[in-house]
Amino acid sequence: MTTKELLYVEDALGHEKYFQTKCNDTINQIQDAELKTCVQQMAQKHQQIFQSFYGLL
């Protein structure tokens, strides 16, 4: 893996962690159960994407 590719993967990992954090922060503030479930699913998807990128390393 080239240095540039590694930097791309590191950036992608950081973005996915950020999205997970924001989703989890939002989940704690949502009252509507249906919306909360939707955001929980988004957080799980970002976790899966993070694991995929991490697997490239």
OpenMM code with the backbone's topology and positions (N, CA, C; nanometers):
from openmm import Vec3, app, unit

residues = "MET THR THR LYS GLU LEU LEU TYR VAL GLU ASP ALA LEU GLY HIS GLU LYS TYR PHE GLN THR LYS CYS ASN ASP THR ILE ASN GLN ILE GLN ASP ALA GLU LEU LYS THR CYS VAL GLN GLN MET ALA GLN LYS HIS GLN GLN ILE PHE GLN SER PHE TYR GLY LEU LEU".split()
positions = [
    Vec3(0.0854, -0.1171, 0.0000),
    Vec3(0.0000, 0.0000, 0.0000),
    Vec3(0.0902, 0.1237, 0.0000),
    Vec3(0.0589, 0.2158, -0.0880),
    Vec3(0.1390, 0.3374, -0.0965),
    Vec3(0.1075, 0.4298, 0.0209),
    Vec3(0.1939, 0.5276, 0.0399),
    Vec3(0.1733, 0.6258, 0.1465),
    Vec3(0.0428, 0.7009, 0.1248),
    Vec3(0.0157, 0.7373, 0.0012),
    Vec3(-0.1070, 0.8108, -0.0297),
    Vec3(-0.2307, 0.7262, 0.0001),
    Vec3(-0.2260, 0.5993, -0.0345),
    Vec3(-0.3381, 0.5100, -0.0056),
    Vec3(-0.3578, 0.4928, 0.1451),
    Vec3(-0.2490, 0.4816, 0.2170),
    Vec3(-0.2561, 0.4687, 0.3616),
    Vec3(-0.3174, 0.5931, 0.4247),
    Vec3(-0.2790, 0.7095, 0.3759),
    Vec3(-0.3375, 0.8339, 0.4258),
    Vec3(-0.4872, 0.8391, 0.3978),
    Vec3(-0.5279, 0.7896, 0.2810),
    Vec3(-0.6702, 0.7863, 0.2468),
    Vec3(-0.7460, 0.6969, 0.3449),
    Vec3(-0.6914, 0.5800, 0.3737),
    Vec3(-0.7566, 0.4874, 0.4665),
    Vec3(-0.7630, 0.5484, 0.6065),
    Vec3(-0.6566, 0.6143, 0.6490),
    Vec3(-0.6572, 0.6802, 0.7806),
    Vec3(-0.7643, 0.7885, 0.7872),
    Vec3(-0.7776, 0.8669, 0.6807),
    Vec3(-0.8817, 0.9697, 0.6757),
    Vec3(-1.0198, 0.9056, 0.6816),
    Vec3(-1.0381, 0.7999, 0.6056),
    Vec3(-1.1677, 0.7317, 0.6038),
    Vec3(-1.2016, 0.6760, 0.7413),
    Vec3(-1.1029, 0.6187, 0.8096),
    Vec3(-1.1255, 0.5675, 0.9452),
    Vec3(-1.1688, 0.6806, 1.0387),
    Vec3(-1.1017, 0.7926, 1.0285),
    Vec3(-1.1363, 0.9081, 1.1120),
    Vec3(-1.2771, 0.9582, 1.0849),
    Vec3(-1.3149, 0.9626, 0.9590),
    Vec3(-1.4489, 1.0085, 0.9240),
    Vec3(-1.5551, 0.9124, 0.9771),
    Vec3(-1.5316, 0.7853, 0.9642),
    Vec3(-1.6290, 0.6877, 1.0118),
    Vec3(-1.6416, 0.6921, 1.1643),
    Vec3(-1.5306, 0.7091, 1.2347),
    Vec3(-1.5364, 0.7229, 1.3804),
    Vec3(-1.6161, 0.8475, 1.4186),
    Vec3(-1.5938, 0.9568, 1.3457),
    Vec3(-1.6667, 1.0812, 1.3712),
    Vec3(-1.8167, 1.0597, 1.3515),
    Vec3(-1.8551, 0.9938, 1.2412),
    Vec3(-1.9964, 0.9685, 1.2146),
    Vec3(-2.0585, 0.8821, 1.3244),
    Vec3(-1.9847, 0.7816, 1.3709),
    Vec3(-2.0338, 0.6965, 1.4789),
    Vec3(-2.0584, 0.7792, 1.6049),
    Vec3(-1.9624, 0.8638, 1.6380),
    Vec3(-1.9739, 0.9479, 1.7571),
    Vec3(-2.0945, 1.0401, 1.7479),
    Vec3(-2.1123, 1.1028, 1.6329),
    Vec3(-2.2247, 1.1947, 1.6143),
    Vec3(-2.3574, 1.1207, 1.6208),
    Vec3(-2.3645, 1.0020, 1.5604),
    Vec3(-2.4872, 0.9226, 1.5679),
    Vec3(-2.5176, 0.8873, 1.7128),
    Vec3(-2.4177, 0.8412, 1.7866),
    Vec3(-2.4391, 0.8027, 1.9253),
    Vec3(-2.4785, 0.9217, 2.0119),
    Vec3(-2.4193, 1.0373, 1.9854),
    Vec3(-2.4582, 1.1584, 2.0587),
    Vec3(-2.6041, 1.1938, 2.0300),
    Vec3(-2.6425, 1.1782, 1.9046),
    Vec3(-2.7787, 1.2110, 1.8638),
    Vec3(-2.8795, 1.1140, 1.9223),
    Vec3(-2.8427, 0.9858, 1.9271),
    Vec3(-2.9325, 0.8836, 1.9833),
    Vec3(-2.9741, 0.9215, 2.1251),
    Vec3(-2.8812, 0.9732, 2.2020),
    Vec3(-2.9096, 1.0100, 2.3408),
    Vec3(-3.0052, 1.1280, 2.3541),
    Vec3(-3.0232, 1.2020, 2.2453),
    Vec3(-3.1081, 1.3208, 2.2502),
    Vec3(-3.2447, 1.3001, 2.1857),
    Vec3(-3.2624, 1.1898, 2.1152),
    Vec3(-3.3863, 1.1665, 2.0408),
    Vec3(-3.4908, 1.1026, 2.1318),
    Vec3(-3.6118, 1.1527, 2.1236),
    Vec3(-3.7237, 1.0972, 2.1992),
    Vec3(-3.8061, 0.9988, 2.1153),
    Vec3(-3.8211, 1.0265, 1.9862),
    Vec3(-3.9019, 0.9439, 1.8969),
    Vec3(-3.8347, 0.8075, 1.8751),
    Vec3(-3.9054, 0.7005, 1.9089),
    Vec3(-3.8483, 0.5655, 1.9025),
    Vec3(-3.8113, 0.5240, 1.7597),
    Vec3(-3.8943, 0.5580, 1.6636),
    Vec3(-3.8681, 0.5200, 1.5247),
    Vec3(-3.7437, 0.5912, 1.4713),
    Vec3(-3.7329, 0.7182, 1.5000),
    Vec3(-3.6165, 0.7955, 1.4571),
    Vec3(-3.4905, 0.7462, 1.5280),
    Vec3(-3.5032, 0.7139, 1.6561),
    Vec3(-3.3902, 0.6621, 1.7325),
    Vec3(-3.3396, 0.5318, 1.6712),
    Vec3(-3.4307, 0.4447, 1.6314),
    Vec3(-3.3934, 0.3187, 1.5669),
    Vec3(-3.3194, 0.3446, 1.4360),
    Vec3(-3.3667, 0.4392, 1.3601),
    Vec3(-3.3025, 0.4743, 1.2329),
    Vec3(-3.1590, 0.5212, 1.2557),
    Vec3(-3.1389, 0.6072, 1.3533),
    Vec3(-3.0047, 0.6593, 1.3815),
    Vec3(-2.9155, 0.5482, 1.4378),
    Vec3(-2.9726, 0.4575, 1.5160),
    Vec3(-2.8951, 0.3433, 1.5651),
    Vec3(-2.8474, 0.2561, 1.4490),
    Vec3(-2.9327, 0.2381, 1.3494),
    Vec3(-2.8951, 0.1616, 1.2312),
    Vec3(-2.7829, 0.2313, 1.1538),
    Vec3(-2.7899, 0.3640, 1.1473),
    Vec3(-2.6829, 0.4393, 1.0814),
    Vec3(-2.5517, 0.4222, 1.1565),
    Vec3(-2.5562, 0.4270, 1.2886),
    Vec3(-2.4350, 0.4093, 1.3689),
    Vec3(-2.3756, 0.2710, 1.3452),
    Vec3(-2.4603, 0.1688, 1.3373),
    Vec3(-2.4131, 0.0333, 1.3112),
    Vec3(-2.3504, 0.0232, 1.1728),
    Vec3(-2.4112, 0.0892, 1.0754),
    Vec3(-2.3571, 0.0865, 0.9384),
    Vec3(-2.2197, 0.1523, 0.9353),
    Vec3(-2.2043, 0.2636, 1.0050),
    Vec3(-2.0745, 0.3305, 1.0087),
    Vec3(-1.9708, 0.2432, 1.0799),
    Vec3(-2.0136, 0.1662, 1.1791),
    Vec3(-1.9225, 0.0728, 1.2457),
    Vec3(-1.8772, -0.0353, 1.1475),
    Vec3(-1.9691, -0.0848, 1.0659),
    Vec3(-1.9346, -0.1860, 0.9658),
    Vec3(-1.8367, -0.1302, 0.8624),
    Vec3(-1.8617, -0.0083, 0.8194),
    Vec3(-1.7723, 0.0555, 0.7226),
    Vec3(-1.6342, 0.0756, 0.7841),
    Vec3(-1.6320, 0.1193, 0.9111),
    Vec3(-1.5048, 0.1365, 0.9813),
    Vec3(-1.4281, 0.0044, 0.9818),
    Vec3(-1.4965, -0.1042, 1.0155),
    Vec3(-1.4310, -0.2352, 1.0207),
    Vec3(-1.3791, -0.2761, 0.8827),
    Vec3(-1.4521, -0.2421, 0.7779),
    Vec3(-1.4069, -0.2740, 0.6419),
    Vec3(-1.2776, -0.1995, 0.6084),
    Vec3(-1.2757, -0.0699, 0.6381),
    Vec3(-1.1543, 0.0078, 0.6141),
    Vec3(-1.0388, -0.0437, 0.7001),
    Vec3(-1.0680, -0.0741, 0.8271),
    Vec3(-0.9648, -0.1227, 0.9182),
    Vec3(-0.9073, -0.2543, 0.8667),
    Vec3(-0.9926, -0.3342, 0.8065),
    Vec3(-0.9485, -0.4616, 0.7505),
    Vec3(-0.8481, -0.4462, 0.6373),
    Vec3(-0.8471, -0.3302, 0.5740),
    Vec3(-0.7506, -0.3049, 0.4662),
    Vec3(-0.6083, -0.2913, 0.5205),
    Vec3(-0.5978, -0.2595, 0.6476),
    Vec3(-0.4658, -0.2414, 0.7069),
    Vec3(-0.4130, -0.3766, 0.7456),
] * unit.nanometer
topology = app.Topology()
chain = topology.addChain("A")
for resn in residues:
    res = topology.addResidue(resn, chain)
    for name in ("N", "CA", "C"):
        topology.addAtom(name, app.Element.getBySymbol(name[0]), res)
